[in-house]
Amino acid sequence: MSLPVTDTIATDAHPRQVDTLIIGSGFAGLGAAVRLTQAGKDFVVLERGSEVGGTWRDNTYPGAACDVPSNLYSYSFALNPGWTRSFSPQPEIQAYIASIADKYDVRRRTVFGCDVQTVRWNDATHRWDVRTTKGAFDARIVVSAVGALCEPALPDIEGIDRFRGEIFHSARWNHDADLSGKRVAVIGTGASSIQIVPAIAGKVAHLDVYQRTAPWVLPRADRKYTPVERLAFRHVPGFQRLSRALQYLTRETQVVGLAKAPAFMKPLELAARTHIRRQIADPELRRKVTPDFQIGCKRMLISNNYYPALARPNVDLVTDGIAEVTADGIVTRDGTTRQVDAIIVATGFHVTDSPTFAGVFGKDGRSLADVFDATGMQGYKGAAVAGFPNLFFLVGPNTGLGHTSMVYMIESQLNYVVDAIETIDRHRIGTVEVRPEVQDDYNRNLQAALKRSVWNNGGCASWYLDKHGNNTTLWPSFTFEFRRITKHFDLDAYRSVAAADLPPVPAPTPSAVRDTDETDARKVAAQ
């Protein structure tokens, strides 16, 4: 059992010894903490924010909500009967995540405000040296739960640093900025933008929406749950699980069109075209919002109020590329200057080129960024990368989805990673590292499967693809197939070294972290 530790800060000379280190406390990291708690394992969670939640903590922009049905967007071991809508808004999701942290007492084992700077394999100790803003850690196993949507991507636009008005990324929303009656520009038309635009269009004096590529937008089947439904979720055994199962099966049918036979995406495309015709009367605006690629090639979006917002008299959809940003406006390539008081950057995230990769160094001294730059973002079952022993990933390469809940994939990976740790402990293994030839074979099969998909054949460029042209982001089959291959840890796919053959290291210190500030329950110190 873990006990509270003293409040001294670990240093490089005296790092804190831990058994398993989890980086991040979003859905993935929190899920890992819960599962390791249930398994009786010793661990510490490092979280750079002041609260759990990950992307749902950070994305607080107006209109933020999930595009996966509420009953699917939760842990299977902790369904939430309190959802108020069929598609949950951000505050409800964040409250749910926080409630799980409380229920399983995860905060006690979490170091908040702890930004991980480097994670470096020590070949002498066969452990991970981890440097953070809260001191140094020495870990036997590291679980990276750094989400794919955590590092905002900023546009490379000439002069953007000279803009004198308010400017911020959608994932770093400035709630002190009053946009009422202002001239505002939104750069980007992705998942965040189509929620932000309707939420602010009625408040601002004028809104310019800068579109590089039109997205496919489908109707959003969102509604409030009735009191009867909410009572049934809470009190009728199996009712919410049945609803969840039906939603899962319905969503899973999309895999046929997305990953197997893109021709089956035609009904969804017809639905999206009908959505445009019903909500936009102006022929020119219809033309601008109609994509020129096959639906599903980029992320499919859902909204009932995005198109009506674009049709408002105080909103302009700008499709000419941006040439530069001036001190008080945006100049497009046709020479037009539009003055603005505020710019909202809704240009997505670093996924295949995350800056976090540059700080993780494997046994040959190369960083993940170096490895991925040379070969593309590749791994094994999204959980391991050759050359990085005792390092496991959640939401790793080729685990993303274009149709259903990522929580399902996260739980599948948790089965694999927790079983890996239990296997290591049961057999007294010191290190495990996926065999390069196993990883290569796995990725050859993945890319072969992806060649049939709409993501590789839909006629678009997307963040799903890396600079090598490979789709290193998405899973190319049914999610239950991924659940099957990650049910158990396959030790024979790894090189392993017995713990007895490794140099001795000090026993790990207890990993619990005690609250040290009564005025801030989330301010903690690491030993």
C-alpha positions as CSV (number, residue, x, y, z in Angstrom):
1,M,0.0,0.0,0.0
2,S,1.3,3.5,-0.9
3,L,1.7,6.0,1.9
4,P,2.0,9.8,1.8
5,V,5.6,11.0,1.3
6,T,7.4,14.0,2.5
7,D,7.2,17.3,0.6
8,T,10.8,17.6,-0.5
9,I,11.5,18.1,-4.2
10,A,13.5,15.4,-6.0
11,T,16.7,16.6,-7.7
12,D,18.9,15.3,-10.5
13,A,21.4,14.1,-7.9
14,H,18.6,12.4,-5.8
15,P,15.8,11.5,-8.2
16,R,12.6,10.0,-6.8
17,Q,12.5,6.2,-7.3
18,V,9.2,5.0,-8.7
19,D,8.1,1.7,-10.2
20,T,5.7,2.9,-13.0
21,L,5.4,6.5,-14.2
22,I,2.3,7.5,-16.1
23,I,2.6,10.8,-18.1
24,G,-0.7,12.5,-18.5
25,S,-4.1,12.3,-16.8
26,G,-6.6,12.5,-19.6
27,F,-8.9,9.6,-20.5
28,A,-5.8,7.4,-21.2
29,G,-3.6,8.3,-18.2
30,L,-6.5,8.3,-15.8
31,G,-7.6,4.9,-17.1
32,A,-4.1,3.5,-16.6
33,A,-4.1,4.9,-13.0
34,V,-7.4,3.2,-12.2
35,R,-6.4,-0.1,-13.7
36,L,-3.0,-0.2,-12.0
37,T,-4.8,0.7,-8.7
38,Q,-7.1,-2.2,-9.2
39,A,-4.1,-4.5,-10.0
40,G,-2.3,-3.3,-6.8
41,K,0.6,-1.8,-8.6
42,D,2.8,1.1,-7.5
43,F,2.8,4.2,-9.7
44,V,2.9,8.0,-10.0
45,V,1.0,10.2,-12.5
46,L,2.8,13.3,-13.8
47,E,0.4,15.9,-15.1
48,R,1.5,19.3,-16.5
49,G,-1.9,20.9,-15.8
50,S,-3.5,21.8,-12.6
51,E,-6.3,19.2,-13.0
52,V,-7.0,15.9,-14.6
53,G,-8.9,15.8,-17.9
54,G,-6.4,16.3,-20.8
55,T,-8.0,17.7,-23.9
56,W,-11.3,18.1,-22.1
57,R,-9.6,20.2,-19.4
58,D,-7.8,22.4,-22.0
59,N,-10.5,22.9,-24.7
60,T,-13.0,25.2,-23.0
61,Y,-14.0,27.3,-26.0
62,P,-17.6,28.3,-26.5
63,G,-19.7,25.4,-27.9
64,A,-17.1,22.7,-27.0
65,A,-18.8,19.3,-27.1
66,C,-18.2,15.7,-28.1
67,D,-19.0,14.2,-31.5
68,V,-19.4,10.7,-30.1
69,P,-22.6,9.7,-28.3
70,S,-22.4,10.2,-24.6
71,N,-23.1,6.6,-23.6
72,L,-20.1,5.5,-25.7
73,Y,-17.8,8.2,-24.4
74,S,-17.1,6.8,-21.0
75,Y,-15.2,3.9,-19.3
76,S,-17.0,0.6,-19.5
77,F,-16.2,0.1,-15.8
78,A,-17.8,3.5,-14.9
79,L,-20.8,4.3,-17.0
80,N,-22.3,7.7,-16.3
81,P,-26.1,7.8,-15.8
82,G,-25.9,11.5,-15.3
83,W,-25.4,12.5,-19.0
84,T,-28.0,15.2,-19.8
85,R,-27.7,15.0,-23.6
86,S,-27.1,12.4,-26.3
87,F,-23.9,14.3,-27.2
88,S,-22.2,15.7,-24.1
89,P,-20.9,19.3,-23.8
90,Q,-17.3,19.8,-22.5
91,P,-18.2,20.8,-18.9
92,E,-20.1,17.5,-18.4
93,I,-17.2,15.4,-19.8
94,Q,-14.7,17.2,-17.7
95,A,-16.9,16.7,-14.6
96,Y,-17.2,13.0,-15.4
97,I,-13.4,12.6,-15.7
98,A,-12.8,14.5,-12.4
99,S,-15.4,12.3,-10.7
100,I,-13.4,9.2,-11.8
101,A,-10.2,10.6,-10.3
102,D,-12.1,11.2,-7.0
103,K,-13.7,7.8,-7.0
104,Y,-10.5,5.9,-7.4
105,D,-8.4,8.3,-5.4
106,V,-6.0,9.1,-8.2
107,R,-5.1,12.6,-7.2
108,R,-3.2,11.3,-4.2
109,R,-0.8,9.7,-6.7
110,T,-0.6,12.6,-9.1
111,V,2.0,15.4,-9.3
112,F,0.1,18.3,-10.8
113,G,1.9,21.3,-12.5
114,C,4.6,18.8,-13.5
115,D,5.8,19.4,-17.0
116,V,8.0,16.5,-18.3
117,Q,11.1,17.8,-20.0
118,T,13.0,14.7,-21.0
119,V,12.6,10.9,-20.7
120,R,15.9,9.2,-21.2
121,W,16.8,5.5,-21.1
122,N,19.7,4.8,-18.8
123,D,21.6,1.9,-20.2
124,A,23.7,1.5,-17.0
125,T,20.7,1.1,-14.7
126,H,18.2,-0.2,-17.3
127,R,15.7,2.4,-16.1
128,W,14.2,5.6,-17.3
129,D,15.7,9.0,-16.1
130,V,12.9,11.5,-16.2
131,R,13.5,15.2,-15.8
132,T,10.5,17.5,-15.0
133,T,9.7,20.9,-13.7
134,K,9.0,19.2,-10.3
135,G,12.4,17.5,-10.1
136,A,13.8,14.2,-11.3
137,F,12.3,10.7,-11.3
138,D,13.9,7.3,-11.8
139,A,11.4,4.8,-13.2
140,R,11.4,1.1,-14.0
141,I,8.5,1.5,-16.5
142,V,7.1,4.5,-18.2
143,V,3.5,4.7,-19.6
144,S,3.1,7.6,-22.0
145,A,-0.5,8.8,-22.0
146,V,0.2,12.0,-23.8
147,G,-2.8,12.5,-26.0
148,A,-2.7,13.1,-29.8
149,L,-4.7,16.3,-29.4
150,C,-2.6,18.1,-26.8
151,E,0.0,20.2,-28.7
152,P,-1.7,23.0,-30.6
153,A,-0.5,23.6,-34.2
154,L,0.0,27.2,-35.0
155,P,-0.2,28.4,-38.6
156,D,3.0,29.6,-40.3
157,I,1.6,32.9,-41.6
158,E,3.8,35.9,-42.3
159,G,3.3,38.7,-39.8
160,I,1.1,36.8,-37.4
161,D,3.4,37.8,-34.5
162,R,2.9,41.5,-35.3
163,F,-0.9,41.4,-34.8
164,R,-1.8,43.9,-32.0
165,G,-5.3,42.6,-31.2
166,E,-6.4,39.5,-29.2
167,I,-5.0,36.3,-30.7
168,F,-5.2,32.8,-29.2
169,H,-5.6,29.1,-30.2
170,S,-8.9,27.4,-29.7
171,A,-7.4,25.0,-27.3
172,R,-6.0,27.9,-25.2
173,W,-9.2,30.0,-25.1
174,N,-8.7,33.4,-23.5
175,H,-11.9,33.8,-21.4
176,D,-10.8,37.3,-20.5
177,A,-11.1,38.5,-24.1
178,D,-14.5,40.1,-24.7
179,L,-15.5,39.5,-28.3
180,S,-18.9,41.2,-28.1
181,G,-19.3,43.8,-30.8
182,K,-15.8,43.1,-32.2
183,R,-14.5,42.2,-35.7
184,V,-13.3,38.6,-35.3
185,A,-11.5,36.2,-37.6
186,V,-11.5,32.4,-37.2
187,I,-8.7,30.6,-39.1
188,G,-9.7,27.0,-39.8
189,T,-12.8,25.0,-40.4
190,G,-12.2,21.8,-38.5
191,A,-13.9,20.2,-35.6
192,S,-13.3,23.0,-33.1
193,S,-14.1,25.8,-35.6
194,I,-17.5,24.5,-36.5
195,Q,-18.5,24.6,-32.8
196,I,-16.9,28.0,-32.1
197,V,-18.4,29.8,-35.2
198,P,-22.1,29.3,-34.2
199,A,-21.3,30.0,-30.6
200,I,-19.9,33.5,-31.2
201,A,-21.5,34.6,-34.5
202,G,-24.5,36.2,-32.8
203,K,-22.2,38.1,-30.3
204,V,-19.6,39.7,-32.6
205,A,-20.1,42.6,-34.9
206,H,-18.6,40.7,-37.9
207,L,-17.0,37.3,-38.3
208,D,-14.6,36.2,-41.0
209,V,-14.1,32.4,-41.3
210,Y,-11.0,31.5,-43.2
211,Q,-11.4,28.1,-44.9
212,R,-8.6,26.2,-46.7
213,T,-10.5,23.0,-47.3
214,A,-14.3,22.6,-46.9
215,P,-15.2,19.8,-44.4
216,W,-18.0,17.3,-44.9
217,V,-20.6,18.1,-42.2
218,L,-23.4,15.7,-41.2
219,P,-26.5,16.4,-39.1
220,R,-26.0,16.2,-35.4
221,A,-28.6,13.9,-33.8
222,D,-28.3,15.7,-30.5
223,R,-31.1,16.1,-28.0
224,K,-31.8,16.3,-24.3
225,Y,-32.4,13.0,-22.5
226,T,-35.9,12.8,-21.1
227,P,-36.4,12.4,-17.4
228,V,-37.7,8.8,-18.1
229,E,-34.5,7.9,-19.9
230,R,-32.3,9.4,-17.2
231,L,-34.2,7.4,-14.5
232,A,-33.8,4.3,-16.6
233,F,-30.1,4.9,-17.0
234,R,-29.7,5.1,-13.3
235,H,-32.2,2.5,-12.0
236,V,-33.0,-0.1,-14.7
237,P,-30.3,-2.8,-14.7
238,G,-28.6,-3.1,-18.1
239,F,-30.6,-0.3,-19.8
240,Q,-27.6,2.0,-20.3
241,R,-25.3,-0.8,-21.3
242,L,-27.9,-1.9,-24.0
243,S,-28.1,1.7,-25.3
244,R,-24.3,1.8,-25.4
245,A,-24.1,-1.6,-27.2
246,L,-26.6,-0.5,-29.9
247,Q,-24.7,2.8,-30.4
248,Y,-21.4,0.9,-30.7
249,L,-22.7,-1.5,-33.3
250,T,-24.3,1.3,-35.3
251,R,-21.1,3.2,-35.4
252,E,-19.0,0.1,-36.2
253,T,-20.9,-0.4,-39.5
254,Q,-19.1,2.7,-40.8
255,V,-15.8,0.8,-40.8
256,V,-17.0,-1.1,-44.0
257,G,-17.0,2.2,-46.0
258,L,-14.1,3.9,-44.2
259,A,-11.5,1.0,-44.2
260,K,-12.7,-1.8,-46.5
261,A,-14.8,-0.5,-49.5
262,P,-15.0,3.3,-49.8
263,A,-17.9,3.0,-52.2
264,F,-20.1,2.3,-49.2
265,M,-19.6,5.8,-48.0
266,K,-21.9,7.1,-50.7
267,P,-25.1,7.2,-48.5
268,L,-23.3,9.4,-45.9
269,E,-22.1,11.7,-48.7
270,L,-25.7,12.0,-50.0
271,A,-26.8,12.8,-46.4
272,A,-24.1,15.5,-46.2
273,R,-25.1,17.1,-49.5
274,T,-28.7,17.1,-48.5
275,H,-27.7,18.8,-45.2
276,I,-26.0,21.6,-47.3
277,R,-29.1,22.1,-49.5
278,R,-31.5,22.3,-46.5
279,Q,-29.4,24.7,-44.6
280,I,-27.9,27.0,-47.2
281,A,-30.0,28.9,-49.8
282,D,-27.2,30.9,-51.4
283,P,-25.7,29.0,-54.4
284,E,-22.3,30.6,-54.0
285,L,-22.0,29.8,-50.4
286,R,-23.2,26.2,-51.2
287,R,-20.4,25.9,-53.7
288,K,-17.8,27.1,-51.1
289,V,-18.8,24.7,-48.4
290,T,-19.1,21.6,-50.7
291,P,-15.9,19.5,-50.5
292,D,-14.1,18.2,-53.6
293,F,-13.0,14.9,-52.0
294,Q,-14.7,11.7,-50.8
295,I,-16.4,11.8,-47.5
296,G,-14.4,10.2,-44.7
297,C,-11.1,11.1,-46.3
298,K,-10.8,13.8,-43.7
299,R,-12.5,13.8,-40.3
300,M,-16.3,13.8,-40.7
301,L,-17.9,16.6,-38.7
302,I,-21.4,16.9,-37.2
303,S,-23.3,20.1,-36.6
304,N,-26.8,21.5,-37.0
305,N,-25.9,25.2,-36.6
306,Y,-22.6,25.7,-38.5
307,Y,-24.1,26.2,-41.9
308,P,-26.8,28.6,-40.6
309,A,-24.1,30.6,-38.9
310,L,-22.2,30.9,-42.1
311,A,-25.3,32.2,-43.8
312,R,-25.8,35.0,-41.3
313,P,-25.4,38.5,-42.8
314,N,-22.5,39.4,-40.4
315,V,-20.5,36.3,-41.3
316,D,-18.2,35.9,-44.4
317,L,-16.6,32.6,-45.5
318,V,-13.3,33.5,-47.0
319,T,-11.7,30.9,-49.3
320,D,-8.8,32.9,-50.7
321,G,-5.6,31.9,-49.0
322,I,-4.0,34.1,-46.3
323,A,-1.0,36.0,-47.6
324,E,-0.1,37.8,-44.3
325,V,-1.3,39.2,-41.1
326,T,-0.9,42.9,-40.4
327,A,-1.1,44.8,-37.1
328,D,-4.8,45.1,-37.4
329,G,-6.0,42.8,-40.2
330,I,-5.6,39.9,-42.5
331,V,-4.5,40.1,-46.1
332,T,-5.6,37.4,-48.5
333,R,-3.8,36.4,-51.7
334,D,-6.1,38.3,-53.9
335,G,-4.9,41.5,-52.2
336,T,-8.0,42.1,-50.0
337,T,-7.4,43.4,-46.5
338,R,-10.0,42.7,-43.8
339,Q,-9.6,44.5,-40.5
340,V,-10.1,42.5,-37.3
341,D,-9.9,43.1,-33.6
342,A,-9.3,39.5,-32.7
343,I,-8.0,36.3,-34.3
344,I,-9.0,32.8,-33.2
345,V,-6.6,30.1,-34.4
346,A,-8.5,26.8,-34.9
347,T,-5.8,25.0,-36.9
348,G,-5.7,21.7,-34.9
349,F,-2.8,19.9,-33.3
350,H,0.5,18.3,-33.9
351,V,-0.3,14.6,-34.3
352,T,2.3,12.9,-36.4
353,D,5.0,15.5,-35.4
354,S,4.2,16.1,-31.8
355,P,6.9,18.2,-30.0
356,T,6.8,15.8,-27.1
357,F,8.6,13.2,-29.3
358,A,11.8,15.3,-29.2
359,G,12.2,14.8,-25.4
360,V,12.0,11.0,-25.3
361,F,15.4,9.2,-25.9
362,G,15.8,5.5,-26.4
363,K,18.6,3.1,-25.8
364,D,20.7,4.2,-28.8
365,G,20.4,7.9,-27.7
366,R,18.0,8.8,-30.5
367,S,14.8,10.6,-29.7
368,L,11.4,9.5,-30.8
369,A,11.3,12.5,-33.1
370,D,14.5,11.3,-34.8
371,V,13.2,7.8,-35.2
372,F,9.8,8.9,-36.5
373,D,11.4,11.4,-38.8
374,A,13.4,8.6,-40.5
375,T,10.7,5.9,-40.6
376,G,7.4,7.6,-39.9
377,M,5.4,7.3,-36.7
378,Q,5.4,3.5,-36.3
379,G,4.9,1.2,-33.3
380,Y,3.6,-2.2,-32.3
381,K,-0.1,-2.4,-31.5
382,G,0.1,1.3,-30.7
383,A,1.8,0.4,-27.4
384,A,5.5,-0.1,-28.0
385,V,8.3,1.2,-30.2
386,A,11.5,-0.8,-31.0
387,G,14.5,0.7,-29.3
388,F,12.6,2.0,-26.3
389,P,12.5,-0.7,-23.6
390,N,10.0,-0.7,-20.8
391,L,8.1,2.2,-22.4
392,F,4.5,1.7,-23.3
393,F,2.2,4.1,-25.2
394,L,-1.5,4.7,-24.9
395,V,-3.2,6.3,-28.0
396,G,0.0,5.4,-29.8
397,P,0.6,5.0,-33.6
398,N,-2.4,3.8,-35.6
399,T,-4.8,3.7,-32.8
400,G,-7.0,6.6,-33.9
401,L,-10.5,6.4,-35.2
402,G,-12.7,8.2,-37.6
403,H,-16.1,6.8,-36.5
404,T,-16.5,5.9,-32.8
405,S,-15.2,6.4,-29.3
406,M,-11.5,6.5,-28.6
407,V,-12.3,5.4,-25.0
408,Y,-12.9,1.9,-26.5
409,M,-9.4,1.8,-28.0
410,I,-7.9,3.2,-24.8
411,E,-9.5,0.4,-22.8
412,S,-8.2,-2.1,-25.2
413,Q,-4.7,-0.8,-24.8
414,L,-5.1,-0.8,-21.1
415,N,-5.8,-4.5,-21.2
416,Y,-2.5,-4.9,-23.1
417,V,-0.3,-2.6,-21.0
418,V,-1.6,-3.7,-17.6
419,D,-1.1,-7.4,-18.6
420,A,2.4,-6.4,-19.8
421,I,3.3,-5.0,-16.4
422,E,1.8,-8.0,-14.6
423,T,3.7,-10.4,-16.9
424,I,6.9,-8.5,-16.2
425,D,6.3,-8.8,-12.4
426,R,5.1,-12.4,-12.5
427,H,8.2,-13.6,-14.4
428,R,10.6,-11.2,-12.7
429,I,11.6,-9.6,-16.0
430,G,13.9,-6.6,-16.0
431,T,13.3,-5.2,-19.4
432,V,11.1,-5.8,-22.4
433,E,11.5,-4.3,-25.9
434,V,9.5,-5.1,-29.0
435,R,11.5,-6.9,-31.6
436,P,12.2,-4.7,-34.6
437,E,11.3,-7.4,-37.1
438,V,7.9,-7.9,-35.3
439,Q,7.2,-4.2,-35.4
440,D,8.2,-4.0,-39.1
441,D,5.9,-6.9,-40.0
442,Y,3.1,-5.4,-38.1
443,N,3.4,-2.1,-39.9
444,R,3.7,-3.6,-43.3
445,N,0.3,-5.3,-42.7
446,L,-1.2,-2.1,-41.4
447,Q,-0.2,-0.1,-44.4
448,A,-1.3,-2.8,-46.8
449,A,-4.8,-2.7,-45.1
450,L,-4.8,1.1,-45.2
451,K,-4.3,1.1,-49.0
452,R,-7.9,0.1,-49.4
453,S,-9.2,2.8,-47.1
454,V,-11.0,6.1,-48.0
455,W,-8.2,7.8,-45.9
456,N,-5.6,6.8,-48.5
457,N,-7.9,7.0,-51.6
458,G,-10.4,9.8,-50.9
459,G,-8.5,12.5,-52.8
460,C,-7.6,14.7,-49.8
461,A,-4.6,15.7,-47.7
462,S,-5.1,15.3,-44.0
463,W,-3.4,15.2,-40.7
464,Y,-3.9,11.4,-40.7
465,L,-0.9,11.1,-43.1
466,D,2.7,11.8,-42.2
467,K,5.4,13.4,-44.4
468,H,6.2,9.9,-45.9
469,G,2.6,9.7,-47.1
470,N,1.7,6.9,-44.7
471,N,-1.3,6.9,-42.5
472,T,0.3,6.4,-39.1
473,T,-2.7,7.7,-37.2
474,L,-5.8,5.5,-37.8
475,W,-6.7,1.9,-37.1
476,P,-7.7,0.2,-40.4
477,S,-10.3,-2.3,-39.2
478,F,-13.1,-2.9,-36.8
479,T,-12.4,-1.9,-33.2
480,F,-13.3,-5.3,-31.9
481,E,-10.4,-6.7,-33.9
482,F,-8.1,-4.3,-32.1
483,R,-9.6,-5.4,-28.8
484,R,-8.9,-9.0,-29.8
485,I,-5.2,-8.5,-30.6
486,T,-4.6,-6.5,-27.4
487,K,-6.4,-8.8,-25.0
488,H,-3.2,-10.2,-23.7
489,F,0.5,-9.2,-23.7
490,D,2.4,-11.3,-26.2
491,L,5.8,-11.7,-24.5
492,D,7.2,-13.7,-27.5
493,A,7.1,-10.5,-29.6
494,Y,9.6,-8.9,-27.3
495,R,13.2,-9.2,-26.3
496,S,13.3,-9.7,-22.6
497,V,16.1,-9.7,-19.9
498,A,15.6,-11.2,-16.5
499,A,15.7,-8.8,-13.6
500,A,18.4,-11.0,-12.0
501,D,20.7,-10.2,-14.9
502,L,20.4,-6.4,-14.4
503,P,22.4,-4.2,-12.0
504,P,20.7,-3.7,-8.6
505,V,18.9,-0.4,-8.0
506,P,17.4,1.1,-4.8
507,A,13.9,-0.1,-4.0
508,P,11.2,2.3,-5.2
509,T,9.9,4.8,-2.6
510,P,6.2,5.0,-2.0
511,S,4.5,6.7,-4.8
512,A,1.6,8.5,-3.1
513,V,1.7,12.3,-3.3
514,R,0.2,14.3,-0.4
515,D,-1.7,17.5,-0.8
516,T,0.6,20.3,0.5
517,D,-1.5,23.4,0.2
518,E,-4.9,23.8,1.8
519,T,-5.7,26.7,-0.5
520,D,-5.0,24.6,-3.7
521,A,-5.9,21.0,-3.4
522,R,-4.1,20.2,-6.6
523,K,-0.7,21.7,-5.7
524,V,1.6,18.8,-4.8
525,A,5.2,18.2,-4.4
526,A,7.3,15.1,-5.4
527,Q,9.8,13.6,-3.2
